[in-house]
Structure formats: structure tokens, C-alpha cells
Amino acid sequence: MGQFQYNAMESGGKPITGTIEASQMQEAVSKLKGMGYFVTSISPAKASAIKKETGSKPAAASKAAGKKKSAGMNISFGGNKIKTKELMIVTRQLATLVGSGLPLLRSLRVLREQRKGGAAAVLGKVAEDIESGALFSEALAKHPKSFPRIYVSMVRAGEAGGALESVLNRLAEFMEKEAKLRGKIKAAMAYPLVILVVAVGILTFIMLKIVPTFIQIFADMEAGELPGPTILLMNISNLLTQRFYLIIIFVAAMVILFKILNKVKFTKYYIDMAKMRIPVFGPVVAKTIVARFARTFATLITSGVPILQSLQIVRDTTGNEVVSKGINEIRNRVREGEGIAGPMLRSKVFPSMVTNMVAVGEETGAMDAMLEKIAEAYEAEVDAAVSAMTAMLEPLMIVFLGGIVGFIVIALFMPLIKLAMGLSGG
């Protein structure tokens, strides 16, 4: 039997340090888990005694080495960051490692060794903070660009409830479902975008190469006064061939203006409202927001995050100012002692089905289960709405592009027809 030095957390989230006797490290971890502790790090007692004898010198040396490394090799202009897709993979792997009984600190170091670049640097810093005595949630909160608020809040709730392993699994599932939903929307939009790009390319070629040829023919033939559509087409062609830079400046100015307006709270509200009401695209946007709201809210409540804090996180992560304002009103009413369903109904932001299911969840005490069902139902509706949208976009784009091509053909041949009629009449 040997002695093992451990750092762990009690069920209330309080950190605890001590030694335990076991024949192997895995047995020590199992014993501590049986006692209701969540192990963050564990090592043979002899190694930890050496650390105590050497005092703070190794820590100082590692800090100096870390500074030297960051000064020499770890140069980064954008700062170290874990991307959303990579964070999803890291969370799933961390949940698996912790679930298999590996201490949190060792799990983080294993993941750090498997990754490169910014992700490895962030995981390394998180591991260093935990080794220094910080809670996992505190270490994550130091990297807001890598770990969003919902991530940190759920980990903090898991620490307080002694259920960090289940929270990590729940987080991984939540991120995987979010990624799946985004992937479906992107995949559905890929086909119409490809058609649009090809069509714009063809029209640009016609305006830059074909139309100028006809303009030269009309000039050589001295066709006289040209019809209005032909003059309009010639002016557009001249603008594209001679003053193309004006179009680039105009498009760039519109993009910059949109980004500025989208950052101002007042104008962003109306932009987001327009997004939800625009034909064809609006239903997809609205249903996606409801699905994300329900999924995020359910995940937070199930993880033990308080209702008011959950509503605040959902409000900040919804991505739509109209819905955020409605959630803020709900949060204020809940703070004053009301339930959730009543304020949701009065906000007129959420569909009646959502408010009715939330009301049933409040009455039965199964709010998280109801929100999960809402999320699943609306994710299915998003799939159907995306399929309907893509099915509708294809004929609309064909009609629109056919109209443009028809206008070009008519505008080009009207002078020729007029000239032919004049010659036959003469």
C-alpha cells in the first residue's frame, strides 16, 4: 500500500487537500469518488513531499521558463484561443477522461499534449491555474474568448453540486447539437449560394463582353434613337466597364454601414426584427432562435444554474435583440416573484406553443424536460423550414435570373428589330 497526495472538491464546491492510502493511483481515485470527492489532481505522497521541501523554487523556475517560452516561441498577434469546433471536441474528450476516473488536472495535461497552437496554450494555462489552487471554473473564466459564459456558468454549477462529470457530458452534448443545427442550415444554403455565384458570374460576363459588342454594332449601323430598355442596359454596361470602382466603393460602404448599424442597440433591434419577418428566410431565423433558446435554457437549468442567472446567460447568447429584450422583461418579472410562463406570454416574442409548454413545465416541476421537448420540436421544424426554403428558393432564383436574361435579350434585339422593320418598310 502507498500514500497518495490529492487535491479535490467536496460536494459543496469547497477545495480539499489530503493523503489517502491505496495500492494504486486508480484505486485511490475510486476511493475518493466513493467518499463524494471530485479529484482535480493526485500524485504519490513522496513526490508531493519533495515539492514541499523545495518550497517555491520549482514554481518560480516554471514561471520563469513559461515567461521565456512566451517571449521566445509563443508569439501570437490574435491571442491564444480555442475555436468553437475544437472546444466541442475538447469538451467531449475531457468528459470521457474524467468519467474514466482520470483526475481533472491530468486529463487537461493529456489534452494539452494532443493539441497544437492556441488550444494547447490555453489548456496549459488552465492546468497551471488549477495546480496553483484555483477552481476549474475560475481558471476557465480567465479565457473568455475560448470559454463562453454558458460554459463557465455550467462548470461552476457542476462544481457547486459535485457533478462536474455529468455537466461536462451535458456541455458536450449541447455543443454537438448546436453544431449539428448550424451544419444543417449551412449545408442547405450551399446549393442556392453556388447557383447565385454562377449566375452572377454569367451575367457579369454578358455585361462586360457581350453587351459592349452590341453597343459597337449599333454605333456602326447608326441605328438612330435607341429604345429606353437598350439605353438603360448600355448605361449599366458602361458603368461596369468604365467605373467599376464606384460599384466596389458603394458595396463596401453599404457593408460598413450595415455593420455600424448592427452594433447600435436601437438600429440592431429593427434589423433583427426585419430578419425574423423577411419572407422565406424569416421563419427559419425565428425557429432557429427559439430552438437555441430552449436548448440553452434547458441545459443551464439541468446543470443547476439558478433561474435568474440562466435567463441572463440566455439573453446574452441569443444573438437577436428582439428576443433579448423579451427575455430581459421575463427576467425582471421573475426577479419580482412571478413565474416564467406569464411574462413569456405578455412579451409576445415566443409562439403560444412554447409558452403553453413552459406553463405545463412550471406546474409539473419538469421545466427542463419541457424545454428539451421544445428544443427537439423546433429543431425538427427548422429542418422542415430549411427544406421548404431551399425548395422555394430554386424556382424563385430561376424566375428572377430568367427575367434578367430576358430583359437583356429584348433590350439588345429591339434596335435590330426596329432597324429590320425600317428596311423592309423602305
C-alpha positions in Angstrom: 0.0 0.0 0.0 1.2 3.5 -0.8 0.3 7.0 0.1 -1.2 9.5 -2.4 -1.4 13.2 -2.1 -4.6 14.6 -3.7 -6.4 17.9 -4.4 -10.2 17.5 -4.7 -13.5 19.3 -4.2 -16.3 18.4 -1.8 -19.9 18.2 -2.9 -20.4 21.8 -1.9 -17.6 23.0 -4.1 -15.1 23.6 -1.3 -11.5 22.6 -2.2 -9.8 20.0 0.0 -6.3 18.6 0.1 -5.1 15.4 1.9 -3.5 12.0 1.6 -5.1 8.6 1.1 -3.7 5.1 1.3 -4.2 2.8 -1.7 -2.2 0.1 -3.7 -2.6 2.0 -7.0 -3.5 5.5 -8.1 -6.7 4.3 -9.8 -7.8 2.7 -6.6 -7.1 6.0 -4.7 -9.3 7.9 -7.2 -12.1 5.3 -6.8 -12.0 5.6 -3.0 -12.1 9.4 -3.2 -15.1 9.3 -5.6 -16.8 6.9 -3.2 -16.3 9.5 -0.5 -18.1 12.1 -2.6 -15.0 14.0 -3.7 -14.2 15.2 -7.2 -10.4 14.7 -7.8 -8.6 17.5 -9.6 -5.1 16.2 -9.1 -3.4 13.2 -7.4 0.2 12.1 -7.1 2.4 9.8 -4.9 2.9 11.3 -1.5 6.7 11.2 -1.9 6.6 13.4 -5.0 4.4 16.0 -3.2 6.7 15.9 -0.1 9.7 16.8 -2.4 7.6 19.7 -3.7 7.1 21.0 -0.1 10.8 20.6 0.7 11.9 22.6 -2.3 9.4 25.3 -1.5 8.5 27.8 -4.2 11.7 27.4 -6.3 10.2 25.0 -8.8 7.2 27.2 -9.2 9.4 30.2 -9.7 11.5 28.3 -12.2 8.5 27.1 -14.1 7.1 30.7 -14.2 10.5 31.9 -15.5 10.6 29.2 -18.1 7.0 30.0 -19.1 7.9 33.7 -19.5 11.0 32.7 -21.5 8.9 30.4 -23.7 6.1 33.0 -24.3 8.8 35.6 -25.0 10.6 33.5 -27.5 8.5 30.9 -29.2 4.8 31.6 -28.4 4.3 34.8 -30.4 0.7 35.4 -31.4 -0.9 38.5 -32.7 -4.6 37.5 -32.1 -4.0 35.9 -28.7 -4.4 32.2 -27.8 -7.9 30.9 -28.4 -9.8 27.6 -28.7 -12.1 27.7 -31.6 -15.8 26.7 -31.2 -15.4 23.4 -33.2 -12.3 22.4 -31.3 -13.8 23.3 -28.0 -16.6 20.9 -28.7 -14.1 18.1 -29.3 -12.0 19.0 -26.2 -15.1 19.0 -24.0 -16.2 15.6 -25.2 -12.7 14.2 -24.7 -12.4 15.8 -21.2 -15.8 14.4 -20.2 -14.6 10.9 -21.3 -11.3 11.2 -19.5 -12.9 12.5 -16.2 -15.6 9.9 -16.5 -13.0 7.1 -16.7 -11.6 8.2 -13.3 -8.6 10.3 -14.5 -8.1 13.4 -12.3 -9.1 16.7 -13.9 -5.5 18.1 -13.9 -4.0 15.1 -15.5 -6.9 15.0 -18.1 -6.2 18.6 -19.0 -2.5 17.8 -19.5 -3.3 14.8 -21.7 -5.5 17.0 -23.9 -2.8 19.7 -24.0 -0.3 17.2 -25.3 -2.7 16.1 -28.0 -3.3 19.7 -29.3 -1.3 22.4 -31.0 -1.2 26.1 -31.2 -3.6 28.3 -29.2 -5.7 25.4 -27.8 -2.6 23.8 -26.3 -1.5 27.1 -24.7 -5.0 27.8 -23.2 -5.3 24.3 -21.8 -1.8 24.6 -20.4 -2.7 27.8 -18.6 -5.9 26.3 -17.2 -4.0 23.4 -15.9 -1.4 25.7 -14.3 -4.1 27.7 -12.6 -5.8 24.6 -11.2 -2.4 23.4 -9.9 -2.0 26.7 -8.2 -5.2 26.2 -6.2 -7.8 27.8 -8.4 -11.2 26.2 -9.1 -11.8 24.8 -12.7 -14.5 27.5 -13.3 -12.1 30.3 -12.1 -9.4 29.0 -14.5 -11.8 28.9 -17.4 -13.2 32.4 -16.7 -9.7 33.9 -17.3 -10.1 32.9 -21.0 -13.5 34.4 -22.2 -12.5 34.2 -25.8 -12.2 30.4 -25.6 -14.9 29.6 -23.0 -18.2 31.4 -23.3 -20.3 32.4 -20.3 -22.6 29.5 -20.6 -19.6 27.1 -20.4 -18.2 28.8 -17.3 -21.6 29.0 -15.5 -22.4 25.4 -16.1 -18.9 24.3 -14.8 -19.4 26.5 -11.8 -22.8 24.9 -11.1 -21.3 21.4 -11.6 -18.5 22.2 -9.0 -21.0 23.5 -6.5 -23.2 20.4 -6.9 -20.4 17.9 -7.1 -21.5 16.8 -10.5 -18.7 18.2 -12.8 -18.5 14.9 -14.8 -22.2 15.0 -15.7 -22.0 18.7 -16.5 -19.1 18.2 -18.9 -21.1 15.4 -20.7 -24.1 17.7 -20.9 -22.0 20.5 -22.2 -20.5 18.3 -24.9 -24.0 17.1 -26.0 -25.2 20.7 -26.0 -22.4 21.9 -28.2 -22.7 18.9 -30.6 -26.4 19.6 -31.1 -25.7 23.3 -31.7 -23.1 22.4 -34.3 -25.4 19.9 -35.9 -28.1 22.5 -36.3 -25.7 25.1 -37.7 -24.3 22.4 -40.1 -27.8 21.6 -41.4 -28.5 25.3 -42.2 -25.1 25.8 -43.9 -25.5 22.6 -45.9 -29.0 23.7 -47.1 -27.8 27.1 -48.1 -24.8 25.9 -50.0 -26.7 24.9 -53.1 -28.6 28.2 -53.6 -25.4 30.1 -53.0 -23.5 28.2 -55.6 -26.3 28.8 -58.1 -26.3 32.5 -57.2 -22.5 32.8 -57.7 -22.6 31.1 -61.0 -25.5 33.2 -62.2 -23.8 36.4 -61.2 -20.6 35.3 -63.0 -22.6 34.6 -66.2 -24.4 38.0 -66.0 -21.2 39.8 -65.4 -19.6 38.2 -68.4 -22.6 39.2 -70.6 -22.5 42.8 -69.3 -18.7 43.1 -69.8 -18.2 41.2 -73.1 -21.5 40.7 -75.0 -23.3 44.0 -74.4 -20.3 46.2 -75.4 -20.1 44.2 -78.7 -23.7 45.0 -79.5 -23.2 48.7 -78.5 -20.4 48.9 -81.1 -22.7 47.2 -83.7 -25.4 49.8 -83.0 -22.8 52.6 -83.4 -21.5 51.2 -86.7 -25.0 50.7 -88.1 -26.1 54.3 -87.0 -29.3 52.8 -85.6 -30.6 56.2 -84.6 -32.6 56.8 -81.5 -32.4 53.6 -79.3 -35.3 52.3 -77.2 -35.4 53.0 -73.4 -34.5 49.5 -72.3 -31.5 49.4 -74.6 -30.2 52.8 -73.3 -30.6 51.6 -69.7 -28.7 48.3 -70.5 -25.9 50.3 -72.2 -25.6 52.7 -69.2 -25.3 49.7 -66.8 -22.7 48.1 -69.1 -20.7 51.4 -69.3 -20.8 51.7 -65.5 -19.4 48.1 -65.1 -16.7 48.5 -67.7 -15.6 52.1 -67.1 -16.4 52.9 -63.5 -16.4 49.5 -61.8 -14.5 51.1 -58.8 -17.7 53.0 -58.0 -19.6 49.8 -57.5 -16.9 48.4 -55.3 -16.9 51.6 -53.2 -20.7 51.5 -53.0 -20.8 47.9 -51.8 -18.0 48.4 -49.3 -19.8 51.5 -47.9 -23.1 49.5 -47.6 -21.3 46.7 -45.7 -19.6 49.1 -43.4 -22.9 51.0 -42.8 -24.7 47.7 -42.0 -22.0 46.7 -39.5 -22.2 50.1 -37.8 -26.0 50.0 -37.6 -25.8 46.4 -36.4 -23.7 47.5 -33.4 -26.0 50.3 -32.3 -28.6 48.8 -30.0 -31.6 50.9 -31.3 -31.0 50.1 -35.0 -30.0 46.5 -34.3 -33.4 45.9 -32.8 -35.1 46.8 -36.0 -32.6 44.9 -38.2 -33.2 41.8 -36.1 -37.0 42.3 -36.3 -36.7 42.5 -40.1 -34.6 39.3 -40.1 -37.5 37.5 -38.4 -40.2 38.9 -40.7 -38.5 38.8 -44.1 -40.3 36.4 -46.5 -38.8 32.9 -47.0 -35.8 33.4 -44.6 -37.8 34.8 -41.6 -39.4 31.6 -40.4 -36.1 29.8 -40.4 -34.4 32.6 -38.4 -37.3 32.7 -35.9 -37.5 28.9 -35.3 -33.7 28.7 -35.0 -33.7 31.3 -32.3 -36.5 29.5 -30.4 -34.7 26.2 -30.7 -31.4 27.7 -29.4 -33.2 29.5 -26.5 -35.0 26.3 -25.4 -31.8 24.1 -25.7 -29.6 26.6 -23.8 -32.1 27.3 -21.1 -32.8 23.6 -20.6 -29.1 22.8 -20.4 -28.4 25.5 -17.8 -31.4 24.5 -15.6 -30.5 20.8 -15.7 -26.9 21.7 -14.8 -28.1 23.5 -11.6 -27.6 27.1 -12.7 -30.1 29.4 -10.9 -33.1 30.6 -13.0 -32.2 34.3 -13.0 -28.6 33.6 -14.0 -29.8 31.2 -16.7 -32.1 33.8 -18.1 -29.3 36.4 -18.1 -27.0 34.0 -20.0 -29.7 33.0 -22.5 -30.4 36.7 -23.0 -26.8 37.5 -23.8 -26.3 34.5 -26.1 -29.5 34.5 -28.1 -27.9 36.8 -30.8 -31.2 38.7 -31.5 -32.0 42.0 -29.9 -35.8 41.5 -30.2 -35.7 38.2 -28.3 -33.1 39.5 -25.9 -35.4 42.4 -24.9 -38.2 39.9 -24.4 -36.1 37.6 -22.2 -34.9 40.7 -20.2 -38.5 41.6 -19.4 -39.2 38.0 -18.4 -36.1 38.0 -16.1 -37.2 41.3 -14.4 -40.7 39.8 -13.8 -39.2 36.5 -12.4 -37.0 38.6 -10.1 -40.1 40.3 -8.7 -41.6 36.9 -7.9 -43.7 36.0 -11.0 -43.4 32.7 -12.9 -41.9 32.4 -16.3 -44.9 31.4 -18.5 -47.0 34.6 -17.7 -44.2 37.1 -18.7 -43.3 35.0 -21.7 -46.9 35.3 -23.0 -47.0 39.0 -22.4 -43.7 39.6 -24.1 -45.3 38.4 -27.4 -41.9 37.2 -28.6 -42.4 33.4 -28.3 -45.0 31.3 -30.0 -48.1 30.2 -28.0 -47.0 26.6 -28.1 -43.7 27.4 -26.3 -45.4 29.5 -23.6 -48.1 26.7 -23.1 -45.4 24.0 -22.7 -43.4 26.2 -20.3 -46.6 26.7 -18.2 -47.1 23.0 -18.1 -43.4 22.5 -17.1 -43.8 25.0 -14.2 -47.0 23.3 -12.9 -45.4 19.8 -13.0 -41.9 20.9 -11.9 -40.4 19.5 -15.1 -39.3 22.7 -16.7 -36.0 21.3 -18.0 -37.8 18.3 -19.7 -40.4 20.6 -21.3 -37.7 22.9 -22.6 -35.8 19.9 -24.1 -39.0 18.8 -25.9 -39.5 22.4 -27.2 -35.9 22.4 -28.5 -36.3 19.0 -30.2 -39.7 20.1 -31.7 -38.3 23.3 -33.1 -35.1 21.8 -34.3 -37.3 19.4 -36.4 -39.3 22.5 -37.6 -36.0 24.2 -38.5 -35.1 21.1 -40.7 -38.5 21.3 -42.4 -38.4 25.1 -42.8 -34.9 24.9 -44.3 -36.0 22.2 -46.8 -39.1 24.3 -47.7 -36.9 27.4 -48.1 -34.4 25.7 -50.4 -37.2 24.2 -52.4 -38.8 27.6 -52.8 -35.5 29.4 -53.5 -34.6 27.4 -56.6 -37.7 28.3 -58.7 -37.6 31.9 -57.4 -33.9 32.2 -58.5 -34.7 30.7 -61.9 -37.6 33.1 -62.5 -35.5 36.1 -61.3 -32.5 35.2 -63.4 -34.7 34.3 -66.4 -36.3 37.7 -66.1 -32.9 39.5 -66.1 -31.7 37.4 -69.1 -35.0 38.0 -70.9 -34.6 41.8 -70.3 -31.1 41.7 -71.7 -32.1 39.8 -74.8 -35.1 42.1 -75.5 -33.1 45.2 -74.9 -30.3 44.0 -77.3 -32.6 42.9 -80.1 -35.2 45.7 -80.0 -32.9 48.1 -82.1 -32.2 45.3 -84.6 -35.9 44.5 -85.0 -36.7 48.3 -85.4 -33.9 48.6 -88.0 -35.2 45.5 -89.9 -38.7 46.8 -89.9 -37.5 50.1 -91.2 -35.5 48.5 -94.0 -38.5 46.3 -95.0 -40.8 49.3 -95.0 -38.4 51.3 -97.2 
